[in-house]
Amino acid sequence: MNIHEHQGKALLKTFGLPVSAGYPAFTPAEAEQAAGALPGPLYVVKSQIHAGGRGKGKFKELPAAAKGGVRLAKSVEEVRAFAEEMLGRTLVTAQTGPAGKQVNRLYIEDGSDIDKEFYLSMLVDRGTSRIAFVISTEGGMDIEKVAHDTPEKIVSFSIDPATGYMPHHGRAIARALGLTGDLAKQAEALGRNLYTAFVATDMALLEINPLIVTKQQRLNLLDAKISFDSNALFRQQSILALRDESQEDPKEIEASKHDLAYIALDGSIGCMVNGAGLAMATLDIIQLYGEAPANFLDVGGGASEEKVTAAFRIIAADPKVKGILVNIFGGIMKCDVIARGVVAAMKTVNLQVPLVVRLEGTNVEDGKTIIRDSGLNVIPADDLDDAAQKIVNAVRS
């Protein structure tokens, strides 16, 4: 689950981390009021969407020459003018895709005197099963470009959960950023507090770009991109309350209500599969035969008929879907349960696209019988390769 920058900074501040003064604003009047409460004379007006690259982004409804989603204002009046121009518009960045995201809120922040910019992030390193720091002196830039062009400028290390954050980790951060003296001490404390916040709130990703040194020689988090482990939200109710569903795909929201693992993609073939590995293989073989999947959807190993019905409805409601592939290998999951769910959904959803069903495993013959006797227009498949070819051909014809 992602949260907005202003929410992330408010959270990090409770862990003793340095952030600039700022206030969220949902209307131009609130933006003007927020600016009036800041010392000025420089204000930063930031679009709040769940995507990076806001400063270089473009608003769909504005001319190409219009400024991006992060702007510097030199007066309270200019803050309001920017707010009137930005709120309600669709911001397109490198991370949103061409559809963009609507800006429903802003963050009005006090301007900073920047001396240096750095990059710092934390994530769960699956290779070591530990929390890792990723640090670079190239702050304010796309870290992917830095990694590609100058990988030597990126330093990373992981932390043993048995020991937690230790003083030598802080020294490693300071050394990677070339900081000495009091700034090195600040870096050590900053790293410790970030690690504490990461663990305490079950974060999955924390990205600070840039982390700055001000003219007053103080470290400050100028941005905060935070994502949380969705599997841990049951014990993070205060974090869950920060969720902004307006920034999420409605289909993914509906899927989460039924405990379905669903991710919307850009292709035309909807997929319903049980098991993440089989789902990934299904997506791959659709690509192999020249089409693209419209989603990743794993109904899990023990889904009920109601859960399967909900999954089918979510896929069928996607206007991009030109065909649906149901690919089930029944172990714990029984093929007859899947079949009844598909039949129930098809009777309530006026399906206008081809449907290919491949069933194998527990109660497979019962499942095939249920679908065959339903009288519905379903294309049966013998195996995954056969299923992929049939749905691709059906979509193309």
Backbone hydrogen bonds in HBPLUS format (Angstrom, degrees):
<---DONOR---> <-ACCEPTOR-->    atom                        ^
c    i                          cat <-CA-CA->   ^        H-A-AA   ^      H-
h    n   atom  resd res      DA  || num        DHA   H-A  angle D-A-AA Bond
n    s   type  num  typ     dist DA aas  dist angle  dist       angle   num
A0228-PHE N   A0001-MET O   2.75 MM 227  5.06 161.5  1.79 142.5 148.2     1
A0007-GLN N   A0004-HIS O   3.14 MM   3  5.28 121.8  2.49  98.5 112.9     2
A0008-GLY N   A0004-HIS O   2.91 MM   4  6.22 158.3  1.96 154.1 160.9     3
A0009-LYS N   A0005-GLU O   2.88 MM   4  6.13 160.9  1.92 158.8 163.2     4
A0010-ALA N   A0006-HIS O   3.14 MM   4  6.20 153.3  2.21 134.7 141.8     5
A0011-LEU N   A0007-GLN O   2.99 MM   4  6.21 153.1  2.07 145.2 152.6     6
A0012-LEU N   A0008-GLY O   2.87 MM   4  6.12 165.6  1.89 152.5 156.3     7
A0013-LYS N   A0009-LYS O   2.92 MM   4  5.99 148.6  2.02 143.2 151.4     8
A0014-THR N   A0011-LEU O   3.09 MM   3  5.47 133.7  2.31 104.5 116.0     9
A0015-PHE N   A0012-LEU O   2.96 MM   3  5.25 149.8  2.06 106.1 115.7    10
A0017-LEU N   A0012-LEU O   3.27 MM   5  5.63 157.7  2.33 139.3 138.6    11
A0016-GLY N   A0013-LYS O   3.02 MM   3  5.16 154.2  2.08 113.6 113.6    12
A0221-LEU N   A0018-PRO O   2.93 MM 203  6.13 171.6  1.94 158.0 160.0    13
A0110-ASP N   A0021-ALA O   2.89 MM  89  5.65 167.3  1.91 168.1 166.6    14
A0023-TYR N   A0108-ILE O   2.90 MM  85  5.37 150.9  1.98 142.8 149.9    15
A0108-ILE N   A0023-TYR O   2.88 MM  85  5.37 167.2  1.89 161.0 156.6    16
A0025-ALA N   A0106-LEU O   2.85 MM  81  5.08 149.4  1.94 141.6 141.6    17
A0106-LEU N   A0025-ALA O   2.75 MM  81  5.08 160.4  1.79 153.1 159.9    18
A0031-ALA N   A0027-THR O   2.98 MM   4  6.29 150.1  2.07 148.9 158.0    19
A0032-GLU N   A0028-PRO O   2.94 MM   4  6.21 157.1  2.00 149.5 154.8    20
A0033-GLN N   A0029-ALA O   2.98 MM   4  6.20 155.3  2.04 144.0 151.2    21
A0034-ALA N   A0030-GLU O   2.84 MM   4  6.00 154.2  1.91 145.0 152.0    22
A0035-ALA N   A0031-ALA O   3.00 MM   4  6.25 161.8  2.04 149.8 153.9    23
A0036-GLY N   A0032-GLU O   3.03 MM   4  6.24 151.8  2.12 142.5 150.4    24
A0037-ALA N   A0033-GLN O   3.19 MM   4  6.48 127.1  2.49 137.4 150.0    25
A0037-ALA N   A0034-ALA O   3.06 MM   3  5.22 139.7  2.23  99.5 111.1    26
A0038-LEU N   A0035-ALA O   3.07 MM   3  5.24 159.2  2.11 106.6 113.2    27
A0111-GLY N   A0042-LEU O   2.88 MM  69  4.88 149.4  1.97 144.7 134.5    28
A0043-TYR N   A0073-ALA O   2.85 MM  30  5.05 164.8  1.87 157.0 159.1    29
A0073-ALA N   A0043-TYR O   2.76 MM  30  5.05 171.2  1.77 150.8 153.6    30
A0044-VAL N   A0109-GLU O   2.79 MM  65  5.06 161.9  1.82 153.8 157.5    31
A0109-GLU N   A0044-VAL O   2.92 MM  65  5.06 168.1  1.93 148.8 152.1    32
A0045-VAL N   A0071-ARG O   2.78 MM  26  5.17 167.6  1.79 158.7 161.9    33
A0071-ARG N   A0045-VAL O   2.91 MM  26  5.17 163.1  1.94 142.8 147.9    34
A0046-LYS N   A0107-TYR O   2.98 MM  61  5.02 163.7  2.01 139.5 144.5    35
A0107-TYR N   A0046-LYS O   2.84 MM  61  5.02 143.7  1.97 138.9 150.2    36
A0047-SER N   A0069-GLY O   2.80 MM  22  5.22 157.1  1.85 164.5 170.4    37
A0048-GLN N   A0105-ARG O   3.12 MM  57  5.62 150.7  2.21 158.5 149.6    38
A0057-GLY N   A0054-ARG O   3.07 MM   3  4.89 153.3  2.14  98.7 107.0    39
A0069-GLY N   A0054-ARG O   2.86 MM  15  4.90 147.4  1.96 156.5 146.2    40
A0058-LYS N   A0092-VAL O   2.98 MM  34  5.33 155.9  2.04 146.6 150.7    41
A0092-VAL N   A0058-LYS O   2.81 MM  34  5.33 171.0  1.81 150.8 153.8    42
A0062-LEU N   A0059-PHE O   3.22 MM   3  5.41 161.8  2.26 108.5 114.1    43
A0060-LYS N   A0090-THR O   2.85 MM  30  5.59 160.7  1.89 163.1 167.8    44
A0066-ALA N   A0063-PRO O   2.96 MM   3  5.46 164.4  1.98 117.8 123.0    45
A0079-VAL N   A0075-SER O   3.10 MM   4  6.42 146.9  2.21 143.0 152.0    46
A0080-ARG N   A0076-VAL O   3.14 MM   4  6.52 157.6  2.19 150.1 154.3    47
A0081-ALA N   A0077-GLU O   3.02 MM   4  6.31 157.2  2.07 144.9 151.5    48
A0082-PHE N   A0078-GLU O   2.92 MM   4  6.13 161.4  1.96 150.3 154.4    49
A0083-ALA N   A0079-VAL O   2.93 MM   4  6.16 157.7  1.98 148.3 155.0    50
A0084-GLU N   A0080-ARG O   2.93 MM   4  6.18 157.2  1.98 153.1 158.2    51
A0085-GLU N   A0081-ALA O   3.17 MM   4  6.39 141.9  2.33 139.1 149.0    52
A0085-GLU N   A0082-PHE O   3.07 MM   3  5.08 124.0  2.40  94.6 109.4    53
A0086-MET N   A0082-PHE O   2.89 MM   4  6.07 144.6  2.02 150.9 161.1    54
A0087-LEU N   A0083-ALA O   3.02 MM   4  5.79 172.1  2.02 151.5 154.1    55
A0089-ARG N   A0086-MET O   3.16 MM   3  5.61 162.1  2.19 132.3 134.1    56
A0088-GLY N   A0103-VAL O   2.74 MM  15  5.38 169.2  1.75 170.1 166.5    57
A0103-VAL N   A0089-ARG O   2.84 MM  14  5.74 163.9  1.87 171.2 173.9    58
A0091-LEU N   A0101-LYS O   2.84 MM  10  5.40 158.7  1.89 150.7 143.9    59
A0101-LYS N   A0091-LEU O   2.95 MM  10  5.40 154.7  2.02 140.1 144.4    60
A0096-THR N   A0093-THR O   3.33 MM   3  5.28 140.6  2.50  96.1 106.2    61
A0100-GLY N   A0097-GLY O   3.17 MM   3  5.82 142.3  2.32 117.2 125.3    62
A0215-LYS N   A0113-ASP O   2.90 MM 102  5.55 137.1  2.09 136.8 143.2    63
A0115-ASP N   A0213-VAL O   2.70 MM  98  5.43 158.6  1.74 160.3 163.3    64
A0116-LYS N   A0213-VAL O   3.17 MM  97  5.05 152.8  2.25 133.6 139.0    65
A0213-VAL N   A0116-LYS O   2.97 MM  97  5.05 153.9  2.04 135.0 139.1    66
A0118-PHE N   A0211-LEU O   2.65 MM  93  4.92 149.6  1.74 149.4 159.8    67
A0211-LEU N   A0118-PHE O   2.85 MM  93  4.92 159.4  1.90 128.5 135.4    68
A0119-TYR N   A0136-SER O   2.84 MM  17  4.99 167.3  1.85 155.5 152.9    69
A0136-SER N   A0119-TYR O   2.96 MM  17  4.99 155.1  2.02 142.9 140.7    70
A0120-LEU N   A0208-ILE O   3.08 MM  88  5.22 161.3  2.11 152.6 156.2    71
A0208-ILE N   A0120-LEU O   2.71 MM  88  5.22 167.1  1.73 170.0 174.6    72
A0121-SER N   A0134-VAL O   2.85 MM  13  5.15 149.4  1.94 148.9 157.0    73
A0134-VAL N   A0121-SER O   2.83 MM  13  5.15 157.7  1.88 148.0 148.7    74
A0122-MET N   A0206-LEU O   2.69 MM  84  5.06 149.5  1.78 148.0 157.6    75
A0206-LEU N   A0122-MET O   2.91 MM  84  5.06 155.9  1.97 151.7 150.8    76
A0123-LEU N   A0132-ALA O   3.07 MM   9  5.51 150.2  2.17 146.1 154.9    77
A0132-ALA N   A0123-LEU O   2.82 MM   9  5.51 169.5  1.83 167.0 170.6    78
A0125-ASP N   A0130-ARG O   2.77 MM   5  5.45 154.5  1.84 169.5 170.0    79
A0128-THR N   A0125-ASP O   3.26 MM   3  5.67 134.2  2.48 106.5 116.4    80
A0129-SER N   A0125-ASP O   2.74 MM   4  5.55 129.1  1.99 148.3 164.8    81
A0159-ILE N   A0131-ILE O   2.94 MM  28  5.78 150.3  2.03 159.8 167.9    82
A0133-PHE N   A0157-PHE O   2.84 MM  24  5.55 162.9  1.86 170.5 168.4    83
A0157-PHE N   A0133-PHE O   3.14 MM  24  5.55 148.4  2.25 143.5 152.1    84
A0135-ILE N   A0155-VAL O   2.73 MM  20  5.14 169.0  1.74 162.6 166.3    85
A0155-VAL N   A0135-ILE O   2.78 MM  20  5.14 170.2  1.79 158.6 162.1    86
A0145-LYS N   A0142-ASP O   3.01 MM   3  5.40 125.9  2.32 106.4 119.3    87
A0146-VAL N   A0142-ASP O   3.14 MM   4  6.55 155.8  2.20 149.8 157.1    88
A0147-ALA N   A0143-ILE O   2.85 MM   4  6.06 160.8  1.89 148.2 153.2    89
A0148-HIS N   A0144-GLU O   3.04 MM   4  6.21 143.3  2.17 137.0 146.5    90
A0149-ASP N   A0145-LYS O   2.84 MM   4  5.96 170.9  1.85 156.4 158.7    91
A0150-THR N   A0146-VAL O   2.78 MM   4  5.24 148.9  1.88 137.9 148.5    92
A0153-LYS N   A0150-THR O   2.98 MM   3  5.79 168.1  1.99 126.2 130.1    93
A0154-ILE N   A0151-PRO O   3.13 MM   3  5.60 160.3  2.17 119.0 119.9    94
A0163-THR N   A0160-ASP O   3.09 MM   3  5.65 142.6  2.23 114.2 123.0    95
A0164-GLY N   A0160-ASP O   2.83 MM   4  5.88 159.0  1.87 159.6 166.3    96
A0169-HIS N   A0166-MET O   2.92 MM   3  5.47 142.0  2.06 115.4 126.2    97
A0170-GLY N   A0167-PRO O   3.09 MM   3  5.23 117.9  2.49  98.8 113.1    98
A0171-ARG N   A0167-PRO O   3.07 MM   4  6.47 153.8  2.14 149.4 157.1    99
A0172-ALA N   A0168-HIS O   2.98 MM   4  6.14 143.2  2.11 135.5 145.2   100
A0173-ILE N   A0169-HIS O   3.04 MM   4  6.42 149.0  2.14 146.1 153.7   101
A0174-ALA N   A0170-GLY O   3.03 MM   4  6.34 167.7  2.05 153.1 155.4   102
A0175-ARG N   A0171-ARG O   2.86 MM   4  5.98 158.2  1.91 145.8 152.2   103
A0176-ALA N   A0172-ALA O   2.94 MM   4  6.05 157.1  1.99 143.9 150.0   104
A0177-LEU N   A0173-ILE O   3.10 MM   4  6.34 142.4  2.25 145.6 155.5   105
A0178-GLY N   A0174-ALA O   2.96 MM   4  6.00 108.1  2.49 135.8 153.2   106
A0179-LEU N   A0174-ALA O   2.87 MM   5  4.98 163.5  1.90 150.4 149.6   107
A0178-GLY N   A0175-ARG O   3.17 MM   3  4.98 152.8  2.24  96.7 105.0   108
A0184-ALA N   A0180-THR O   3.38 MM   4  4.68 146.6  2.50  97.2 100.9   109
A0184-ALA N   A0181-GLY O   3.13 MM   3  5.40 127.6  2.42 101.4 114.3   110
A0185-LYS N   A0181-GLY O   3.29 MM   4  6.73 150.5  2.39 145.1 153.0   111
A0186-GLN N   A0182-ASP O   2.93 MM   4  6.27 151.9  2.01 148.3 156.6   112
A0187-ALA N   A0183-LEU O   2.91 MM   4  6.15 149.9  2.01 141.7 149.7   113
A0188-GLU N   A0184-ALA O   3.03 MM   4  6.33 152.2  2.11 145.9 152.5   114
A0189-ALA N   A0185-LYS O   3.15 MM   4  6.42 163.6  2.17 150.0 153.1   115
A0190-LEU N   A0186-GLN O   2.83 MM   4  5.97 156.8  1.88 148.9 156.5   116
A0191-GLY N   A0187-ALA O   2.95 MM   4  6.08 163.1  1.98 149.1 152.6   117
A0192-ARG N   A0188-GLU O   3.17 MM   4  6.37 157.6  2.22 143.3 149.2   118
A0193-ASN N   A0189-ALA O   2.99 MM   4  6.22 164.2  2.01 153.4 157.0   119
A0194-LEU N   A0190-LEU O   2.92 MM   4  6.10 155.1  1.98 150.1 157.5   120
A0195-TYR N   A0191-GLY O   2.97 MM   4  6.14 160.4  2.01 147.8 152.9   121
A0196-THR N   A0192-ARG O   2.99 MM   4  6.24 158.7  2.03 148.1 154.0   122
A0197-ALA N   A0193-ASN O   2.97 MM   4  6.15 161.2  2.00 146.4 151.1   123
A0198-PHE N   A0194-LEU O   2.88 MM   4  6.05 158.7  1.92 150.8 157.0   124
A0199-VAL N   A0195-TYR O   3.06 MM   4  6.26 166.8  2.08 154.1 155.9   125
A0200-ALA N   A0196-THR O   2.94 MM   4  5.98 167.1  1.96 151.5 155.8   126
A0201-THR N   A0197-ALA O   3.14 MM   4  6.05 151.4  2.22 146.4 151.1   127
A0203-MET N   A0198-PHE O   3.06 MM   5  5.08 168.5  2.08 149.7 152.1   128
A0202-ASP N   A0199-VAL O   3.36 MM   3  5.28 165.8  2.38 103.5 107.6   129
A0229-ASP N   A0202-ASP O   3.00 MM  27  5.93 173.9  2.00 164.9 165.8   130
A0204-ALA N   A0227-SER O   2.69 MM  23  5.48 178.9  1.69 142.9 143.1   131
A0205-LEU N   A0227-SER O   3.11 MM  22  5.03 157.0  2.16 139.9 136.6   132
A0227-SER N   A0205-LEU O   2.93 MM  22  5.03 160.4  1.97 144.9 146.3   133
A0207-GLU N   A0225-LYS O   2.83 MM  18  5.01 160.5  1.87 148.7 154.9   134
A0225-LYS N   A0207-GLU O   2.92 MM  18  5.01 165.7  1.94 149.8 154.2   135
A0222-LEU N   A0210-PRO O   3.14 MM  12  5.71 141.9  2.29 153.8 164.8   136
A0212-ILE N   A0220-ASN O   2.94 MM   8  5.33 168.3  1.96 162.5 160.8   137
A0220-ASN N   A0212-ILE O   2.95 MM   8  5.33 143.3  2.09 146.6 151.5   138
A0214-THR N   A0218-ARG O   2.91 MM   4  5.32 163.7  1.94 144.0 148.2   139
A0217-GLN N   A0214-THR O   2.84 MM   3  5.10 153.8  1.90 116.2 118.2   140
A0232-ALA N   A0229-ASP O   2.97 MM   3  5.56 160.9  2.01 117.6 123.8   141
A0233-LEU N   A0230-SER O   3.35 MM   3  5.34 166.9  2.37 104.0 107.8   142
A0235-ARG N   A0232-ALA O   3.09 MM   3  5.92 160.0  2.13 122.7 127.5   143
A0236-GLN N   A0233-LEU O   3.00 MM   3  4.69 164.5  2.02 102.4 106.9   144
A0239-ILE N   A0236-GLN O   3.02 MM   3  5.29 126.7  2.32 103.6 117.4   145
A0240-LEU N   A0236-GLN O   2.92 MM   4  6.24 160.5  1.96 155.5 161.9   146
A0241-ALA N   A0237-GLN O   3.06 MM   4  6.22 142.0  2.21 141.0 149.6   147
A0242-LEU N   A0239-ILE O   2.90 MM   3  5.43 159.2  1.94 116.0 122.9   148
A0243-ARG N   A0240-LEU O   3.14 MM   3  5.60 168.4  2.16 117.0 119.8   149
A0247-GLN N   A0244-ASP O   3.13 MM   3  5.90 164.6  2.15 119.9 124.4   150
A0248-GLU N   A0245-GLU O   3.10 MM   3  5.14 165.0  2.12 107.8 111.8   151
A0252-GLU N   A0249-ASP O   2.92 MM   3  5.26 123.0  2.25 107.8 122.3   152
A0253-ILE N   A0249-ASP O   3.06 MM   4  6.45 151.4  2.15 153.6 162.6   153
A0254-GLU N   A0250-PRO O   2.99 MM   4  6.22 162.7  2.02 147.8 151.7   154
A0255-ALA N   A0251-LYS O   2.93 MM   4  6.11 154.3  2.00 142.4 149.9   155
A0256-SER N   A0252-GLU O   3.00 MM   4  6.18 152.2  2.08 142.6 149.1   156
A0257-LYS N   A0253-ILE O   3.31 MM   4  6.65 138.9  2.49 141.6 151.6   157
A0257-LYS N   A0254-GLU O   3.16 MM   3  5.29 131.7  2.41  97.7 110.2   158
A0258-HIS N   A0255-ALA O   3.01 MM   3  5.35 142.4  2.16 106.0 116.7   159
A0260-LEU N   A0255-ALA O   2.97 MM   5  5.06 166.7  1.99 139.4 140.6   160
A0259-ASP N   A0256-SER O   3.19 MM   3  4.83 164.8  2.21  99.4 102.3   161
A0261-ALA N   A0298-ASP O   3.41 MM  37  5.17 161.2  2.44 154.6 149.2   162
A0298-ASP N   A0261-ALA O   2.92 MM  37  5.17 157.6  1.97 145.8 152.3   163
A0263-ILE N   A0296-PHE O   2.83 MM  33  5.06 151.2  1.92 146.1 152.6   164
A0296-PHE N   A0263-ILE O   2.83 MM  33  5.06 153.1  1.90 146.6 155.4   165
A0265-LEU N   A0294-ALA O   2.83 MM  29  4.70 164.4  1.86 126.7 121.7   166
A0267-GLY N   A0293-PRO O   2.85 MM  26  4.49 131.3  2.09 136.9 127.2   167
A0268-SER N   A0292-ALA O   2.89 MM  24  5.99 132.2  2.12 144.4 143.8   168
A0322-LYS N   A0268-SER O   2.63 MM  54  5.27 169.1  1.64 151.0 152.7   169
A0269-ILE N   A0292-ALA O   3.23 MM  23  6.36 156.7  2.28 149.4 154.0   170
A0294-ALA N   A0269-ILE O   2.75 MM  25  5.06 163.7  1.77 124.7 123.7   171
A0270-GLY N   A0323-GLY O   2.78 MM  53  6.16 149.3  1.87 165.3 161.6   172
A0325-LEU N   A0270-GLY O   2.76 MM  55  6.13 163.1  1.79 162.3 165.7   173
A0272-MET N   A0325-LEU O   3.01 MM  53  6.44 155.9  2.07 155.7 158.0   174
A0327-ASN N   A0272-MET O   2.96 MM  55  6.29 158.6  2.00 155.1 162.0   175
A0273-VAL N   A0297-LEU O   3.09 MM  24  6.21 167.9  2.10 161.7 165.5   176
A0299-VAL N   A0273-VAL O   2.92 MM  26  6.31 154.8  1.99 154.0 160.5   177
A0279-ALA N   A0275-GLY O   2.92 MM   4  6.08 151.6  2.00 147.7 156.9   178
A0280-MET N   A0276-ALA O   2.92 MM   4  6.16 158.0  1.97 149.9 154.4   179
A0281-ALA N   A0277-GLY O   3.01 MM   4  6.28 157.3  2.07 146.3 152.9   180
A0282-THR N   A0278-LEU O   2.88 MM   4  6.08 150.2  1.96 145.0 153.2   181
A0283-LEU N   A0279-ALA O   2.97 MM   4  6.28 158.5  2.02 150.6 155.7   182
A0284-ASP N   A0280-MET O   2.97 MM   4  6.18 156.0  2.03 146.5 153.3   183
A0285-ILE N   A0281-ALA O   2.98 MM   4  6.22 158.4  2.03 149.7 154.4   184
A0286-ILE N   A0282-THR O   3.13 MM   4  6.31 148.5  2.24 146.2 154.0   185
A0287-GLN N   A0283-LEU O   3.20 MM   4  6.47 157.6  2.26 144.7 150.3   186
A0288-LEU N   A0284-ASP O   2.88 MM   4  6.18 148.7  1.97 143.2 153.1   187
A0289-TYR N   A0285-ILE O   3.18 MM   4  6.39 143.0  2.33 137.6 144.4   188
A0291-GLU N   A0286-ILE O   3.18 MM   5  5.65 158.8  2.23 153.2 146.7   189
A0290-GLY N   A0287-GLN O   2.96 MM   3  5.16 161.0  2.00 112.9 114.7   190
A0308-VAL N   A0304-SER O   3.02 MM   4  6.32 158.7  2.06 150.8 156.2   191
A0309-THR N   A0305-GLU O   2.93 MM   4  6.13 156.4  1.99 146.1 152.9   192
A0310-ALA N   A0306-GLU O   2.98 MM   4  6.21 157.4  2.03 145.3 150.9   193
A0311-ALA N   A0307-LYS O   2.97 MM   4  6.22 156.3  2.03 146.0 152.5   194
A0312-PHE N   A0308-VAL O   2.97 MM   4  6.23 160.4  2.01 152.3 156.8   195
A0313-ARG N   A0309-THR O   3.03 MM   4  6.27 158.3  2.08 148.9 154.8   196
A0314-ILE N   A0310-ALA O   3.03 MM   4  6.26 155.8  2.09 149.7 155.7   197
A0315-ILE N   A0311-ALA O   3.14 MM   4  6.44 161.3  2.17 150.8 155.0   198
A0316-ALA N   A0312-PHE O   2.92 MM   4  6.12 168.9  1.94 154.4 157.8   199
A0317-ALA N   A0313-ARG O   2.99 MM   4  6.06 135.2  2.20 142.4 152.9   200
A0318-ASP N   A0315-ILE O   3.14 MM   3  5.61 162.5  2.17 113.9 119.3   201
A0321-VAL N   A0318-ASP O   3.12 MM   3  5.65 154.2  2.19 115.7 122.7   202
A0324-ILE N   A0354-PRO O   2.91 MM  30  6.36 157.8  1.96 154.9 162.3   203
A0356-VAL N   A0324-ILE O   2.90 MM  32  6.30 165.3  1.92 165.0 169.0   204
A0326-VAL N   A0356-VAL O   2.85 MM  30  6.23 168.1  1.87 164.7 168.5   205
A0358-ARG N   A0326-VAL O   2.80 MM  32  6.11 166.1  1.82 166.4 171.1   206
A0328-ILE N   A0358-ARG O   2.95 MM  30  6.27 171.8  1.95 170.2 170.5   207
A0360-GLU N   A0328-ILE O   2.99 MM  32  6.32 131.0  2.24 147.0 160.9   208
A0330-GLY N   A0360-GLU O   2.54 MM  30  5.95 154.4  1.60 160.2 160.9   209
A0362-THR N   A0330-GLY O   2.90 MM  32  4.93 161.3  1.93 118.3 122.0   210
A0337-VAL N   A0334-LYS O   3.14 MM   3  5.48 129.2  2.41 104.9 117.2   211
A0338-ILE N   A0334-LYS O   3.30 MM   4  6.72 160.2  2.34 151.7 156.6   212
A0335-CYS N   A0362-THR O   2.95 MM  27  5.99 167.5  1.96 160.9 162.1   213
A0339-ALA N   A0335-CYS O   2.93 MM   4  6.14 161.5  1.96 148.0 153.4   214
A0340-ARG N   A0336-ASP O   2.98 MM   4  6.15 161.1  2.01 145.1 149.2   215
A0341-GLY N   A0337-VAL O   3.02 MM   4  6.23 155.9  2.08 148.0 154.7   216
A0342-VAL N   A0338-ILE O   2.91 MM   4  6.18 159.5  1.96 156.8 162.0   217
A0343-VAL N   A0339-ALA O   2.97 MM   4  6.16 165.2  1.99 152.6 156.7   218
A0344-ALA N   A0340-ARG O   2.90 MM   4  6.01 162.6  1.93 146.1 151.3   219
A0345-ALA N   A0341-GLY O   2.97 MM   4  6.11 157.7  2.02 145.0 151.1   220
A0346-MET N   A0342-VAL O   2.90 MM   4  6.08 162.1  1.94 151.0 156.1   221
A0347-LYS N   A0343-VAL O   3.09 MM   4  6.27 141.8  2.24 145.6 154.6   222
A0348-THR N   A0345-ALA O   3.05 MM   3  5.31 141.8  2.20 103.7 114.7   223
A0349-VAL N   A0345-ALA O   2.80 MM   4  5.90 139.5  1.96 152.9 166.0   224
A0351-LEU N   A0349-VAL O   2.76 MM   2  5.50 123.9  2.07 114.6  97.2   225
A0379-ILE N   A0355-LEU O   2.86 MM  24  6.05 175.1  1.86 166.0 166.3   226
A0357-VAL N   A0379-ILE O   2.98 MM  22  6.29 154.6  2.05 151.5 158.0   227
A0381-ALA N   A0357-VAL O   3.05 MM  24  6.00 132.7  2.28 153.9 146.5   228
A0364-VAL N   A0361-GLY O   3.16 MM   3  5.41 136.5  2.36 142.7 132.8   229
A0367-GLY N   A0363-ASN O   3.01 MM   4  6.28 156.5  2.07 149.6 156.5   230
A0368-LYS N   A0364-VAL O   2.92 MM   4  6.21 160.8  1.96 153.9 158.2   231
A0369-THR N   A0365-GLU O   2.97 MM   4  6.10 153.4  2.04 143.3 150.7   232
A0370-ILE N   A0366-ASP O   3.00 MM   4  6.25 157.2  2.06 149.6 155.0   233
A0371-ILE N   A0367-GLY O   3.19 MM   4  6.47 161.5  2.22 150.4 154.3   234
A0372-ARG N   A0368-LYS O   2.86 MM   4  5.99 161.6  1.89 149.3 155.4   235
A0373-ASP N   A0369-THR O   2.87 MM   4  5.92 158.9  1.91 151.4 156.3   236
A0374-SER N   A0371-ILE O   3.26 MM   3  5.17 150.1  2.35  96.7 105.5   237
A0378-VAL N   A0376-LEU O   3.01 MM   2  5.82 118.7  2.40 112.1  95.6   238
A0387-ALA N   A0383-ASP O   2.86 MM   4  6.06 157.1  1.91 152.0 159.4   239
A0388-ALA N   A0384-LEU O   2.90 MM   4  6.09 162.8  1.93 154.4 158.0   240
A0389-GLN N   A0385-ASP O   3.10 MM   4  6.31 166.0  2.12 150.4 153.9   241
A0390-LYS N   A0386-ASP O   3.00 MM   4  6.15 158.1  2.05 147.2 153.6   242
A0391-ILE N   A0387-ALA O   3.01 MM   4  6.23 163.5  2.04 154.7 157.9   243
A0392-VAL N   A0388-ALA O   3.08 MM   4  6.16 160.9  2.12 148.2 153.8   244
A0393-ASN N   A0389-GLN O   2.95 MM   4  6.06 164.7  1.97 148.6 153.2   245
A0394-ALA N   A0390-LYS O   2.91 MM   4  6.00 152.7  1.98 142.4 150.5   246
A0395-VAL N   A0391-ILE O   2.98 MM   4  6.09 156.4  2.03 144.4 149.9   247
A0396-ARG N   A0392-VAL O   3.03 MM   4  6.22 160.0  2.07 149.5 155.0   248
A0397-SER N   A0393-ASN O   3.00 MM   4  6.09 137.0  2.19 141.0 151.6   249
